[in-house]
Amino acid sequence: MFLIFLKFADKSRAPDLMAAHNAWLSQGFDDGAFLVSGTLQPGLGGAILATEKSRATVEARIAADPFVAQGVVTPEIHEITASKANPRLDFLLA
């Protein structure tokens, strides 16, 4: 599992790429790769909880984000080895 922070590097360009970024996010959810996404407060960027199988796969997916490709955000990818979860989230331990 991966926790990805997308921190703004050039926030002024975000509005021009927002539709493409949102389409990229939707594709990640449709593919089953993303579990949660949201805004880093206060407006610092975004965060994604992803279930890609390998770091190389998640890095490739993140590189395809228009925000990343165009330098709007800088990604930070953190790999998590989950060892305990609320019973509703036991599927994350598999």
MMTF fields as JSON, N, C-alpha, C and O atoms, coordinates in Angstrom:
{
  "mmtfVersion": "1.0.0",
  "mmtfProducer": "UNKNOWN",
  "numBonds": 375,
  "numAtoms": 376,
  "numGroups": 94,
  "numChains": 1,
  "numModels": 1,
  "chainsPerModel": [1],
  "groupsPerChain": [94],
  "chainIdList": ["A"],
  "bondAtomList": [4, 2, 8, 6, 12, 10, 16, 14, 20, 18, 24, 22, 28, 26, 32, 30, 36, 34, 40, 38, 44, 42, 48, 46, 52, 50, 56, 54, 60, 58, 64, 62, 68, 66, 72, 70, 76, 74, 80, 78, 84, 82, 88, 86, 92, 90, 96, 94, 100, 98, 104, 102, 108, 106, 112, 110, 116, 114, 120, 118, 124, 122, 128, 126, 132, 130, 136, 134, 140, 138, 144, 142, 148, 146, 152, 150, 156, 154, 160, 158, 164, 162, 168, 166, 172, 170, 176, 174, 180, 178, 184, 182, 188, 186, 192, 190, 196, 194, 200, 198, 204, 202, 208, 206, 212, 210, 216, 214, 220, 218, 224, 222, 228, 226, 232, 230, 236, 234, 240, 238, 244, 242, 248, 246, 252, 250, 256, 254, 260, 258, 264, 262, 268, 266, 272, 270, 276, 274, 280, 278, 284, 282, 288, 286, 292, 290, 296, 294, 300, 298, 304, 302, 308, 306, 312, 310, 316, 314, 320, 318, 324, 322, 328, 326, 332, 330, 336, 334, 340, 338, 344, 342, 348, 346, 352, 350, 356, 354, 360, 358, 364, 362, 368, 366, 372, 370],
  "bondOrderList": [1, 1, 1, 1, 1, 1, 1, 1, 1, 1, 1, 1, 1, 1, 1, 1, 1, 1, 1, 1, 1, 1, 1, 1, 1, 1, 1, 1, 1, 1, 1, 1, 1, 1, 1, 1, 1, 1, 1, 1, 1, 1, 1, 1, 1, 1, 1, 1, 1, 1, 1, 1, 1, 1, 1, 1, 1, 1, 1, 1, 1, 1, 1, 1, 1, 1, 1, 1, 1, 1, 1, 1, 1, 1, 1, 1, 1, 1, 1, 1, 1, 1, 1, 1, 1, 1, 1, 1, 1, 1, 1, 1, 1],
  "groupList": [{"groupName": "MET", "atomNameList": ["N", "CA", "C", "O"], "elementList": ["N", "C", "C", "O"], "formalChargeList": [0, 0, 0, 0], "bondAtomList": [1, 0, 2, 1, 3, 2], "bondOrderList": [1, 1, 2], "singleLetterCode": "M", "chemCompType": "L-PEPTIDE LINKING"}, {"groupName": "PHE", "atomNameList": ["N", "CA", "C", "O"], "elementList": ["N", "C", "C", "O"], "formalChargeList": [0, 0, 0, 0], "bondAtomList": [1, 0, 2, 1, 3, 2], "bondOrderList": [1, 1, 2], "singleLetterCode": "F", "chemCompType": "L-PEPTIDE LINKING"}, {"groupName": "LEU", "atomNameList": ["N", "CA", "C", "O"], "elementList": ["N", "C", "C", "O"], "formalChargeList": [0, 0, 0, 0], "bondAtomList": [1, 0, 2, 1, 3, 2], "bondOrderList": [1, 1, 2], "singleLetterCode": "L", "chemCompType": "L-PEPTIDE LINKING"}, {"groupName": "ILE", "atomNameList": ["N", "CA", "C", "O"], "elementList": ["N", "C", "C", "O"], "formalChargeList": [0, 0, 0, 0], "bondAtomList": [1, 0, 2, 1, 3, 2], "bondOrderList": [1, 1, 2], "singleLetterCode": "I", "chemCompType": "L-PEPTIDE LINKING"}, {"groupName": "LYS", "atomNameList": ["N", "CA", "C", "O"], "elementList": ["N", "C", "C", "O"], "formalChargeList": [0, 0, 0, 0], "bondAtomList": [1, 0, 2, 1, 3, 2], "bondOrderList": [1, 1, 2], "singleLetterCode": "K", "chemCompType": "L-PEPTIDE LINKING"}, {"groupName": "ALA", "atomNameList": ["N", "CA", "C", "O"], "elementList": ["N", "C", "C", "O"], "formalChargeList": [0, 0, 0, 0], "bondAtomList": [1, 0, 2, 1, 3, 2], "bondOrderList": [1, 1, 2], "singleLetterCode": "A", "chemCompType": "L-PEPTIDE LINKING"}, {"groupName": "ASP", "atomNameList": ["N", "CA", "C", "O"], "elementList": ["N", "C", "C", "O"], "formalChargeList": [0, 0, 0, 0], "bondAtomList": [1, 0, 2, 1, 3, 2], "bondOrderList": [1, 1, 2], "singleLetterCode": "D", "chemCompType": "L-PEPTIDE LINKING"}, {"groupName": "SER", "atomNameList": ["N", "CA", "C", "O"], "elementList": ["N", "C", "C", "O"], "formalChargeList": [0, 0, 0, 0], "bondAtomList": [1, 0, 2, 1, 3, 2], "bondOrderList": [1, 1, 2], "singleLetterCode": "S", "chemCompType": "L-PEPTIDE LINKING"}, {"groupName": "ARG", "atomNameList": ["N", "CA", "C", "O"], "elementList": ["N", "C", "C", "O"], "formalChargeList": [0, 0, 0, 0], "bondAtomList": [1, 0, 2, 1, 3, 2], "bondOrderList": [1, 1, 2], "singleLetterCode": "R", "chemCompType": "L-PEPTIDE LINKING"}, {"groupName": "PRO", "atomNameList": ["N", "CA", "C", "O"], "elementList": ["N", "C", "C", "O"], "formalChargeList": [0, 0, 0, 0], "bondAtomList": [1, 0, 2, 1, 3, 2], "bondOrderList": [1, 1, 2], "singleLetterCode": "P", "chemCompType": "L-PEPTIDE LINKING"}, {"groupName": "HIS", "atomNameList": ["N", "CA", "C", "O"], "elementList": ["N", "C", "C", "O"], "formalChargeList": [0, 0, 0, 0], "bondAtomList": [1, 0, 2, 1, 3, 2], "bondOrderList": [1, 1, 2], "singleLetterCode": "H", "chemCompType": "L-PEPTIDE LINKING"}, {"groupName": "ASN", "atomNameList": ["N", "CA", "C", "O"], "elementList": ["N", "C", "C", "O"], "formalChargeList": [0, 0, 0, 0], "bondAtomList": [1, 0, 2, 1, 3, 2], "bondOrderList": [1, 1, 2], "singleLetterCode": "N", "chemCompType": "L-PEPTIDE LINKING"}, {"groupName": "TRP", "atomNameList": ["N", "CA", "C", "O"], "elementList": ["N", "C", "C", "O"], "formalChargeList": [0, 0, 0, 0], "bondAtomList": [1, 0, 2, 1, 3, 2], "bondOrderList": [1, 1, 2], "singleLetterCode": "W", "chemCompType": "L-PEPTIDE LINKING"}, {"groupName": "GLN", "atomNameList": ["N", "CA", "C", "O"], "elementList": ["N", "C", "C", "O"], "formalChargeList": [0, 0, 0, 0], "bondAtomList": [1, 0, 2, 1, 3, 2], "bondOrderList": [1, 1, 2], "singleLetterCode": "Q", "chemCompType": "L-PEPTIDE LINKING"}, {"groupName": "GLY", "atomNameList": ["N", "CA", "C", "O"], "elementList": ["N", "C", "C", "O"], "formalChargeList": [0, 0, 0, 0], "bondAtomList": [1, 0, 2, 1, 3, 2], "bondOrderList": [1, 1, 2], "singleLetterCode": "G", "chemCompType": "PEPTIDE LINKING"}, {"groupName": "VAL", "atomNameList": ["N", "CA", "C", "O"], "elementList": ["N", "C", "C", "O"], "formalChargeList": [0, 0, 0, 0], "bondAtomList": [1, 0, 2, 1, 3, 2], "bondOrderList": [1, 1, 2], "singleLetterCode": "V", "chemCompType": "L-PEPTIDE LINKING"}, {"groupName": "THR", "atomNameList": ["N", "CA", "C", "O"], "elementList": ["N", "C", "C", "O"], "formalChargeList": [0, 0, 0, 0], "bondAtomList": [1, 0, 2, 1, 3, 2], "bondOrderList": [1, 1, 2], "singleLetterCode": "T", "chemCompType": "L-PEPTIDE LINKING"}, {"groupName": "GLU", "atomNameList": ["N", "CA", "C", "O"], "elementList": ["N", "C", "C", "O"], "formalChargeList": [0, 0, 0, 0], "bondAtomList": [1, 0, 2, 1, 3, 2], "bondOrderList": [1, 1, 2], "singleLetterCode": "E", "chemCompType": "L-PEPTIDE LINKING"}],
  "groupTypeList": [0, 1, 2, 3, 1, 2, 4, 1, 5, 6, 4, 7, 8, 5, 9, 6, 2, 0, 5, 5, 10, 11, 5, 12, 2, 7, 13, 14, 1, 6, 6, 14, 5, 1, 2, 15, 7, 14, 16, 2, 13, 9, 14, 2, 14, 14, 5, 3, 2, 5, 16, 17, 4, 7, 8, 5, 16, 15, 17, 5, 8, 3, 5, 5, 6, 9, 1, 15, 5, 13, 14, 15, 15, 16, 9, 17, 3, 10, 17, 3, 16, 5, 7, 4, 5, 11, 9, 8, 2, 6, 1, 2, 2, 5],
  "groupIdList": [1, 2, 3, 4, 5, 6, 7, 8, 9, 10, 11, 12, 13, 14, 15, 16, 17, 18, 19, 20, 21, 22, 23, 24, 25, 26, 27, 28, 29, 30, 31, 32, 33, 34, 35, 36, 37, 38, 39, 40, 41, 42, 43, 44, 45, 46, 47, 48, 49, 50, 51, 52, 53, 54, 55, 56, 57, 58, 59, 60, 61, 62, 63, 64, 65, 66, 67, 68, 69, 70, 71, 72, 73, 74, 75, 76, 77, 78, 79, 80, 81, 82, 83, 84, 85, 86, 87, 88, 89, 90, 91, 92, 93, 94],
  "secStructList": [7, 3, 3, 3, 3, 3, 3, 3, 1, 7, 4, 4, 4, 2, 2, 2, 2, 2, 2, 2, 2, 2, 2, 2, 2, 2, 2, 2, 2, 2, 6, 6, 7, 3, 3, 3, 3, 3, 3, 3, 6, 6, 6, 6, 3, 3, 3, 3, 3, 3, 7, 7, 1, 1, 2, 2, 2, 2, 2, 2, 2, 2, 2, 6, 1, 2, 2, 2, 2, 6, 6, 1, 3, 3, 3, 3, 3, 3, 3, 7, 7, 7, 7, 7, 7, 7, 4, 4, 4, 4, 4, 4, 4, 7],
  "xCoordList": [0.856, 0.0, 0.909, 2.02, 0.418, 1.215, 0.397, -0.79, 1.057, 0.482, 1.257, 2.476, 0.553, 1.179, 0.738, -0.454, 1.716, 1.445, 1.811, 2.9, 0.916, 1.146, 1.169, 0.123, 2.365, 2.508, 2.718, 3.533, 1.956, 2.032, 3.441, 4.112, 3.862, 5.115, 4.798, 5.527, 3.705, 3.275, 1.747, 1.131, 1.161, -0.302, -1.031, -2.19, -0.378, -1.032, -1.457, -2.37, -0.815, -1.136, -2.195, -2.665, -2.566, -3.509, -4.866, -5.373, -5.472, -6.792, -6.796, -7.771, -5.716, -5.649, -5.595, -5.991, -5.111, -4.926, -5.876, -5.799, -6.788, -7.649, -8.521, -8.661, -9.107, -9.969, -9.161, -9.633, -7.965, -7.123, -6.672, -6.621, -6.346, -5.961, -7.124, -6.932, -8.332, -9.51, -9.822, -10.239, -9.627, -9.816, -8.794, -9.128, -7.556, -6.513, -6.884, -6.731, -7.371, -7.816, -8.949, -8.924, -9.93, -11.062, -10.583, -11.093, -9.606, -9.07, -8.414, -8.553, -7.712, -7.092, -8.124, -7.906, -9.251, -10.334, -10.984, -11.26, -11.229, -11.839, -10.971, -11.49, -9.658, -8.724, -8.574, -7.961, -9.13, -9.0, -7.674, -7.354, -6.902, -5.59, -5.687, -4.867, -6.68, -6.825, -7.991, -9.059, -7.765, -8.816, -9.422, -10.628, -8.578, -9.004, -8.142, -6.952, -8.758, -7.984, -8.61, -9.79, -7.809, -8.337, -7.315, -6.213, -7.703, -6.885, -6.037, -6.525, -4.759, -3.898, -4.248, -4.196, -4.599, -5.005, -3.806, -2.889, -3.792, -4.767, -4.401, -3.633, -4.929, -4.71, -3.269, -2.784, -2.587, -1.169, -0.942, 0.183, -2.012, -1.901, -2.908, -4.017, -2.515, -3.433, -2.733, -1.509, -3.548, -3.029, -3.871, -5.065, -3.225, -3.884, -3.419, -2.232, -4.348, -4.031, -4.216, -5.316, -3.139, -3.148, -2.777, -2.057, -3.288, -3.034, -2.292, -2.481, -1.454, -0.657, 0.212, 0.536, 0.584, 1.339, 2.826, 3.483, 3.374, 4.808, 5.079, 4.268, 6.223, 6.615, 6.768, 6.379, 7.328, 7.507, 6.164, 6.054, 5.153, 3.821, 3.216, 2.643, 3.342, 2.779, 3.556, 2.957, 4.867, 5.65, 5.235, 5.142, 4.988, 4.556, 3.183, 2.951, 2.278, 0.932, 1.006, 0.356, 1.787, 1.903, 2.56, 2.166, 3.542, 4.211, 3.242, 3.459, 2.17, 1.187, 0.176, -0.594, 0.17, -0.727, -0.326, 0.84, -1.256, -0.918, -0.312, 0.543, -0.746, -0.161, 1.328, 2.142, 1.677, 3.074, 3.856, 4.93, 3.316, 4.009, 4.295, 5.3, 3.42, 3.578, 4.194, 4.271, 4.632, 5.313, 4.425, 4.913, 3.124, 2.201, 2.384, 2.304, 2.63, 2.878, 4.164, 4.62, 4.719, 5.857, 5.352, 4.808, 5.522, 5.015, 5.995, 7.211, 5.434, 6.165, 5.441, 4.248, 6.141, 5.534, 6.101, 7.312, 5.2, 5.596, 4.943, 3.724, 5.757, 5.226, 4.906, 5.686, 3.743, 3.281, 3.079, 2.406, 3.664, 3.379, 2.377, 2.752, 1.116, 0.054, 0.118, 0.275, -0.006, 0.025, -1.206, -1.444, -1.985, -3.2, -4.186, -3.796, -5.473, -6.5, -7.812, -8.037, -8.664, -10.034, -10.632, -10.324, -11.463, -12.019, -12.653, -12.632, -13.213, -13.801, -12.749, -13.078, -11.473, -10.395, -9.444, -8.315, -9.896, -9.031, -8.525, -7.467, -9.255, -8.81, -7.459, -6.752, -7.102, -5.819, -4.649, -3.502, -4.921, -3.866, -3.503, -2.513, -4.294, -4.047, -2.83, -2.48],
  "yCoordList": [-1.158, 0.0, 1.23, 1.198, 2.301, 3.509, 4.729, 4.835, 5.641, 6.939, 7.944, 8.061, 8.665, 9.607, 11.018, 11.305, 11.885, 13.304, 14.026, 13.829, 14.847, 15.662, 17.118, 17.755, 17.633, 18.973, 20.006, 19.825, 21.101, 22.138, 22.693, 23.03, 22.775, 23.428, 24.713, 25.7, 24.69, 25.847, 25.856, 25.492, 26.275, 26.245, 27.103, 26.834, 28.122, 29.027, 28.309, 28.772, 27.192, 26.466, 25.377, 24.767, 25.134, 24.063, 24.205, 23.211, 25.394, 25.49, 25.04, 24.451, 25.314, 24.941, 23.433, 22.942, 22.699, 21.247, 20.439, 19.21, 21.13, 20.443, 19.371, 18.285, 19.639, 18.64, 17.388, 16.27, 17.568, 16.428, 15.672, 14.442, 16.386, 15.755, 14.945, 13.814, 15.517, 14.805, 13.567, 12.547, 13.639, 12.46, 11.383, 10.199, 11.784, 10.846, 10.189, 8.979, 10.989, 10.431, 9.423, 8.332, 9.785, 8.888, 7.565, 6.503, 7.629, 6.401, 5.531, 4.308, 6.141, 5.395, 4.684, 3.546, 5.345, 4.706, 3.608, 2.521, 3.885, 2.876, 1.627, 0.514, 1.808, 0.683, -0.074, -1.141, 0.473, -0.161, 0.134, -0.476, 1.056, 1.382, 2.364, 2.313, 3.26, 4.274, 3.919, 3.513, 4.081, 3.85, 5.149, 5.232, 6.164, 7.45, 8.539, 8.343, 9.684, 10.867, 12.065, 12.049, 13.108, 14.307, 15.421, 15.277, 16.534, 17.738, 17.796, 17.536, 18.141, 18.438, 19.841, 20.795, 19.964, 21.26, 22.008, 21.385, 23.297, 24.163, 24.444, 25.366, 23.679, 23.889, 23.69, 24.399, 22.728, 22.501, 21.53, 21.376, 20.874, 19.867, 18.766, 19.027, 17.526, 16.418, 15.192, 15.15, 14.194, 12.924, 11.8, 11.959, 10.663, 9.474, 8.257, 8.118, 7.378, 6.059, 5.083, 4.943, 4.415, 3.547, 2.117, 1.876, 1.174, -0.247, -0.922, -2.115, -0.184, -0.785, -1.902, -1.898, -2.859, -4.024, -3.754, -4.414, -2.803, -2.541, -1.044, -0.258, -0.671, 0.736, 1.231, 2.357, 0.406, 0.81, 1.123, 2.077, 0.328, 0.553, 1.853, 2.625, 2.093, 3.336, 4.545, 5.584, 4.429, 5.537, 5.869, 7.041, 4.842, 5.064, 5.726, 6.632, 5.278, 5.871, 7.334, 8.19, 7.62, 8.994, 9.894, 11.049, 9.38, 10.167, 10.556, 11.553, 9.773, 10.051, 11.125, 11.591, 11.522, 12.596, 13.885, 14.276, 14.553, 15.812, 16.856, 17.641, 16.864, 17.792, 17.494, 18.414, 16.22, 15.831, 16.106, 16.707, 15.666, 15.814, 17.277, 17.582, 18.175, 19.593, 20.413, 21.639, 19.742, 20.43, 21.24, 22.107, 20.968, 21.667, 21.165, 21.943, 19.867, 19.259, 18.438, 18.002, 18.252, 17.354, 16.162, 16.349, 14.938, 13.778, 13.274, 13.308, 12.81, 12.067, 10.737, 10.71, 9.644, 8.31, 7.578, 7.403, 7.159, 6.426, 5.049, 4.934, 4.014, 2.65, 2.261, 2.511, 1.644, 1.224, -0.288, -0.825, -0.963, -2.377, -2.44, -2.336, -2.61, -2.613, -3.892, -4.986, -3.746, -4.91, -5.012, -6.051, -3.944, -3.938, -2.98, -1.931, -3.333, -2.481, -2.675, -3.706, -1.683, -1.821, -2.981, -3.113, -3.82, -4.967, -4.617, -5.438, -3.426, -3.016, -2.875, -2.871, -2.757, -2.549, -3.75, -3.625, -4.892, -6.089, -6.443, -7.058, -6.069, -6.353, -5.687, -6.121, -4.653, -3.986, -4.808, -4.553, -5.775, -6.593, -7.781, -8.464, -8.032, -9.215, -9.03, -9.926],
  "zCoordList": [0.0, 0.0, 0.0, 0.529, -0.598, -0.735, -0.336, -0.646, 0.355, 0.666, -0.162, -0.031, -1.009, -1.93, -1.569, -1.461, -1.386, -1.181, -2.472, -3.01, -2.96, -4.149, -3.684, -3.56, -3.43, -2.855, -3.953, -4.858, -3.847, -4.868, -5.019, -4.044, -6.263, -6.632, -7.406, -7.308, -8.176, -8.973, -9.012, -10.015, -7.911, -7.744, -8.77, -9.083, -9.294, -10.242, -11.524, -12.207, -11.863, -13.088, -12.864, -13.824, -11.618, -11.305, -12.005, -12.524, -12.042, -12.682, -14.146, -14.612, -14.864, -16.278, -16.494, -17.551, -15.503, -15.632, -14.76, -14.732, -14.036, -13.075, -13.723, -13.161, -14.879, -15.529, -15.889, -15.686, -16.414, -16.777, -15.531, -15.541, -14.466, -13.2, -12.637, -12.191, -12.655, -12.149, -12.983, -12.435, -14.289, -15.149, -14.792, -14.76, -14.525, -14.113, -12.783, -12.621, -11.833, -10.544, -10.751, -10.181, -11.558, -11.832, -12.416, -12.059, -13.313, -13.899, -12.826, -12.853, -11.897, -10.799, -9.944, -9.527, -9.676, -8.924, -9.759, -9.251, -11.033, -11.919, -12.029, -12.113, -12.029, -12.119, -10.806, -10.771, -9.724, -8.412, -7.732, -6.712, -8.28, -7.715, -6.551, -5.634, -6.574, -5.54, -4.624, -5.082, -3.32, -2.332, -1.825, -1.593, -1.653, -1.091, -1.715, -1.961, -1.964, -2.338, -1.66, -1.309, -1.478, -0.849, -0.857, -1.385, -0.262, -0.242, 1.018, 2.117, 0.854, 2.0, 2.472, 1.695, 3.721, 4.263, 4.817, 5.35, 4.708, 4.077, 2.619, 2.346, 1.701, 0.28, -0.167, -1.049, 0.44, 0.147, -1.003, -1.478, -1.45, -2.495, -2.224, -1.757, -2.521, -2.337, -1.775, -1.647, -1.443, -0.942, -1.517, -1.769, -1.717, -2.275, -1.501, -1.208, -1.17, -0.634, -1.788, -2.324, -2.163, -3.34, -2.965, -1.996, -3.759, -3.492, -4.627, -4.866, -5.328, -6.395, -5.812, -4.624, -6.669, -6.205, -6.049, -5.245, -6.795, -6.708, -6.736, -7.224, -6.208, -6.225, -7.66, -7.973, -8.527, -9.929, -10.583, -11.353, -10.28, -10.844, -10.327, -11.097, -9.031, -8.476, -8.997, -9.276, -9.131, -9.664, -11.098, -11.465, -11.902, -13.283, -13.319, -14.119, -12.459, -12.43, -11.998, -12.597, -10.975, -10.477, -11.527, -11.686, -12.231, -13.277, -14.391, -15.079, -14.575, -15.624, -15.224, -16.065, -13.949, -13.501, -14.215, -14.15, -14.892, -15.558, -14.61, -15.02, -13.361, -12.388, -12.188, -12.11, -12.108, -11.923, -13.2, -13.162, -14.326, -15.61, -15.947, -16.589, -15.519, -15.845, -14.707, -14.8, -13.635, -12.549, -11.625, -10.9, -11.641, -10.743, -9.314, -8.364, -9.165, -7.855, -7.903, -8.96, -6.728, -6.548, -5.737, -4.649, -6.248, -5.516, -4.463, -4.649, -3.363, -2.337, -2.198, -1.895, -2.414, -2.354, -1.142, -1.009, -0.268, 0.94, 0.911, 0.788, 1.023, 1.039, 2.475, 3.394, 2.647, 3.971, 3.955, 3.076, 4.93, 5.131, 6.272, 7.44, 5.939, 6.944, 7.769, 7.226, 9.083, 9.961, 10.851, 11.466, 10.922, 11.735, 11.108, 10.596, 11.142, 10.559, 11.299, 11.933, 11.21, 11.656, 10.865, 9.68, 11.456, 10.723, 9.38, 8.463, 9.246, 7.959, 6.877, 5.69, 7.271, 6.312, 6.245, 5.77, 6.712, 6.705, 5.305, 5.173, 4.274, 2.91, 2.606, 1.697, 3.348, 3.134, 3.659, 3.293, 4.499, 5.087, 4.214, 4.475, 3.181, 2.337, 1.463, 0.694]
}
